Amino acid sequence: MTPTYGSHPEPFIISDVTVSSVGQVPAFGWGGPSVLSYFATKKRITLKHMSWPCVVQRGGVVHRTRPGKRLLLRATQHHHYYPLEVLRLA
């Protein structure tokens, strides 16, 4: 799957699909805003299918901490939740 937003979308492998809808799934897995709220405020994307589940990408993602430096997170530490409507098959 590949996100349909962002300047450099990276393809990823689906790890799971949530049972709950985008309005009920916490954006960060442990709490905080819902995926619906997160996409509305941070990505400026208004989701149309609020009852659809999210696709889960689990860990192993390289995150840049500063230009030229990277931090590889352990596979069990990090999850990304993507609404189905912002993804396409890679």
PyRosetta script that sets phi, psi and omega in degrees:
from pyrosetta import init, pose_from_sequence

init()
pose = pose_from_sequence("MTPTYGSHPEPFIISDVTVSSVGQVPAFGWGGPSVLSYFATKKRITLKHMSWPCVVQRGGVVHRTRPGKRLLLRATQHHHYYPLEVLRLA")
pose.set_psi(1, 152.7)
pose.set_omega(1, 177.6)
pose.set_phi(2, -137.1)
pose.set_psi(2, 132.7)
pose.set_omega(2, 175.4)
pose.set_phi(3, -63.7)
pose.set_psi(3, 149.5)
pose.set_omega(3, -179.5)
pose.set_phi(4, -96.9)
pose.set_psi(4, 11.3)
pose.set_omega(4, -179.5)
pose.set_phi(5, -127.7)
pose.set_psi(5, 169.6)
pose.set_omega(5, 178.1)
pose.set_phi(6, 90.6)
pose.set_psi(6, 160.3)
pose.set_omega(6, -176.8)
pose.set_phi(7, -80.0)
pose.set_psi(7, -26.8)
pose.set_omega(7, 179.8)
pose.set_phi(8, -137.9)
pose.set_psi(8, 70.0)
pose.set_omega(8, -179.0)
pose.set_phi(9, -65.1)
pose.set_psi(9, 134.6)
pose.set_omega(9, -178.6)
pose.set_phi(10, -107.0)
pose.set_psi(10, 130.9)
pose.set_omega(10, 175.3)
pose.set_phi(11, -65.1)
pose.set_psi(11, 150.8)
pose.set_omega(11, 178.1)
pose.set_phi(12, -146.9)
pose.set_psi(12, 166.6)
pose.set_omega(12, 179.1)
pose.set_phi(13, -98.9)
pose.set_psi(13, 134.0)
pose.set_omega(13, 178.9)
pose.set_phi(14, -70.5)
pose.set_psi(14, 129.6)
pose.set_omega(14, 176.3)
pose.set_phi(15, -97.4)
pose.set_psi(15, -31.5)
pose.set_omega(15, -174.3)
pose.set_phi(16, -166.8)
pose.set_psi(16, 170.7)
pose.set_omega(16, 173.1)
pose.set_phi(17, -130.5)
pose.set_psi(17, 135.1)
pose.set_omega(17, -177.9)
pose.set_phi(18, -74.6)
pose.set_psi(18, 156.2)
pose.set_omega(18, 174.8)
pose.set_phi(19, -84.3)
pose.set_psi(19, -35.3)
pose.set_omega(19, -178.5)
pose.set_phi(20, -82.5)
pose.set_psi(20, 162.0)
pose.set_omega(20, -179.4)
pose.set_phi(21, -83.2)
pose.set_psi(21, 170.1)
pose.set_omega(21, -177.9)
pose.set_phi(22, -60.0)
pose.set_psi(22, -26.5)
pose.set_omega(22, 178.4)
pose.set_phi(23, -78.4)
pose.set_psi(23, -14.0)
pose.set_omega(23, -177.8)
pose.set_phi(24, -109.8)
pose.set_psi(24, -18.0)
pose.set_omega(24, -177.7)
pose.set_phi(25, -83.8)
pose.set_psi(25, 125.6)
pose.set_omega(25, 176.0)
pose.set_phi(26, -65.7)
pose.set_psi(26, 133.9)
pose.set_omega(26, -176.2)
pose.set_phi(27, -59.2)
pose.set_psi(27, -29.3)
pose.set_omega(27, -176.4)
pose.set_phi(28, -110.2)
pose.set_psi(28, 9.2)
pose.set_omega(28, 175.5)
pose.set_phi(29, 81.7)
pose.set_psi(29, -25.1)
pose.set_omega(29, -176.1)
pose.set_phi(30, -113.8)
pose.set_psi(30, -4.8)
pose.set_omega(30, -178.8)
pose.set_phi(31, 145.8)
pose.set_psi(31, -160.3)
pose.set_omega(31, -179.0)
pose.set_phi(32, 81.5)
pose.set_psi(32, -159.6)
pose.set_omega(32, -176.6)
pose.set_phi(33, -69.4)
pose.set_psi(33, 158.8)
pose.set_omega(33, 175.9)
pose.set_phi(34, -73.3)
pose.set_psi(34, 164.8)
pose.set_omega(34, 176.3)
pose.set_phi(35, -58.9)
pose.set_psi(35, -39.9)
pose.set_omega(35, 178.0)
pose.set_phi(36, -57.6)
pose.set_psi(36, -50.1)
pose.set_omega(36, 179.9)
pose.set_phi(37, -65.7)
pose.set_psi(37, -41.7)
pose.set_omega(37, -179.5)
pose.set_phi(38, -60.2)
pose.set_psi(38, -47.4)
pose.set_omega(38, -179.3)
pose.set_phi(39, -66.8)
pose.set_psi(39, -33.2)
pose.set_omega(39, 178.6)
pose.set_phi(40, -69.1)
pose.set_psi(40, -42.9)
pose.set_omega(40, -175.5)
pose.set_phi(41, -87.6)
pose.set_psi(41, -45.8)
pose.set_omega(41, -174.7)
pose.set_phi(42, -86.4)
pose.set_psi(42, -39.7)
pose.set_omega(42, -177.2)
pose.set_phi(43, -98.1)
pose.set_psi(43, -11.6)
pose.set_omega(43, -177.7)
pose.set_phi(44, 57.0)
pose.set_psi(44, 43.3)
pose.set_omega(44, 178.2)
pose.set_phi(45, -118.1)
pose.set_psi(45, 122.8)
pose.set_omega(45, 176.1)
pose.set_phi(46, -90.9)
pose.set_psi(46, 116.0)
pose.set_omega(46, -179.1)
pose.set_phi(47, -80.1)
pose.set_psi(47, 138.5)
pose.set_omega(47, -177.6)
pose.set_phi(48, -98.0)
pose.set_psi(48, -23.2)
pose.set_omega(48, -175.3)
pose.set_phi(49, -113.4)
pose.set_psi(49, 79.0)
pose.set_omega(49, -174.3)
pose.set_phi(50, -73.7)
pose.set_psi(50, -13.6)
pose.set_omega(50, 179.9)
pose.set_phi(51, -93.6)
pose.set_psi(51, -6.3)
pose.set_omega(51, -179.8)
pose.set_phi(52, -75.1)
pose.set_psi(52, 152.2)
pose.set_omega(52, 178.1)
pose.set_phi(53, -79.0)
pose.set_psi(53, 178.6)
pose.set_omega(53, 176.4)
pose.set_phi(54, -108.8)
pose.set_psi(54, 152.1)
pose.set_omega(54, 172.2)
pose.set_phi(55, -93.8)
pose.set_psi(55, 139.8)
pose.set_omega(55, -177.2)
pose.set_phi(56, -110.0)
pose.set_psi(56, 131.3)
pose.set_omega(56, 171.5)
pose.set_phi(57, -111.7)
pose.set_psi(57, 122.2)
pose.set_omega(57, -179.0)
pose.set_phi(58, -98.9)
pose.set_psi(58, 136.5)
pose.set_omega(58, 171.9)
pose.set_phi(59, 17.8)
pose.set_psi(59, -173.8)
pose.set_omega(59, -179.4)
pose.set_phi(60, 75.3)
pose.set_psi(60, 18.7)
pose.set_omega(60, -178.1)
pose.set_phi(61, -94.6)
pose.set_psi(61, 137.4)
pose.set_omega(61, 176.6)
pose.set_phi(62, -86.0)
pose.set_psi(62, 125.2)
pose.set_omega(62, 177.4)
pose.set_phi(63, -115.8)
pose.set_psi(63, 135.0)
pose.set_omega(63, 177.0)
pose.set_phi(64, -82.1)
pose.set_psi(64, 128.3)
pose.set_omega(64, 177.4)
pose.set_phi(65, -91.6)
pose.set_psi(65, -38.1)
pose.set_omega(65, 175.5)
pose.set_phi(66, -149.0)
pose.set_psi(66, 159.6)
pose.set_omega(66, 178.3)
pose.set_phi(67, -53.2)
pose.set_psi(67, 126.6)
pose.set_omega(67, 178.6)
pose.set_phi(68, 86.9)
pose.set_psi(68, -11.9)
pose.set_omega(68, 179.4)
pose.set_phi(69, -116.9)
pose.set_psi(69, 145.9)
pose.set_omega(69, -179.6)
pose.set_phi(70, -132.8)
pose.set_psi(70, 157.5)
pose.set_omega(70, 176.9)
pose.set_phi(71, -131.5)
pose.set_psi(71, 121.6)
pose.set_omega(71, 178.4)
pose.set_phi(72, -96.4)
pose.set_psi(72, 119.0)
pose.set_omega(72, -179.7)
pose.set_phi(73, -85.0)
pose.set_psi(73, 146.4)
pose.set_omega(73, 177.8)
pose.set_phi(74, -65.8)
pose.set_psi(74, 151.5)
pose.set_omega(74, -173.5)
pose.set_phi(75, -58.9)
pose.set_psi(75, -31.2)
pose.set_omega(75, -176.3)
pose.set_phi(76, -89.3)
pose.set_psi(76, -4.0)
pose.set_omega(76, -175.0)
pose.set_phi(77, -89.8)
pose.set_psi(77, -26.1)
pose.set_omega(77, -167.1)
pose.set_phi(78, -129.3)
pose.set_psi(78, 136.9)
pose.set_omega(78, 176.7)
pose.set_phi(79, -132.1)
pose.set_psi(79, 141.8)
pose.set_omega(79, 171.1)
pose.set_phi(80, -115.9)
pose.set_psi(80, 135.4)
pose.set_omega(80, 178.1)
pose.set_phi(81, -112.7)
pose.set_psi(81, 122.2)
pose.set_omega(81, -178.0)
pose.set_phi(82, -118.3)
pose.set_psi(82, 128.5)
pose.set_omega(82, 172.1)
pose.set_phi(83, -64.2)
pose.set_psi(83, 141.1)
pose.set_omega(83, -179.3)
pose.set_phi(84, -55.4)
pose.set_psi(84, -36.0)
pose.set_omega(84, -174.1)
pose.set_phi(85, -72.1)
pose.set_psi(85, -9.4)
pose.set_omega(85, 177.5)
pose.set_phi(86, -104.2)
pose.set_psi(86, 15.8)
pose.set_omega(86, -178.4)
pose.set_phi(87, -119.8)
pose.set_psi(87, 155.3)
pose.set_omega(87, 171.9)
pose.set_phi(88, -138.1)
pose.set_psi(88, 156.1)
pose.set_omega(88, 177.9)
pose.set_phi(89, -69.4)
pose.set_psi(89, 132.8)
pose.set_omega(89, -179.1)
pose.set_phi(90, -82.8)
pose.dump_pdb("model.pdb")
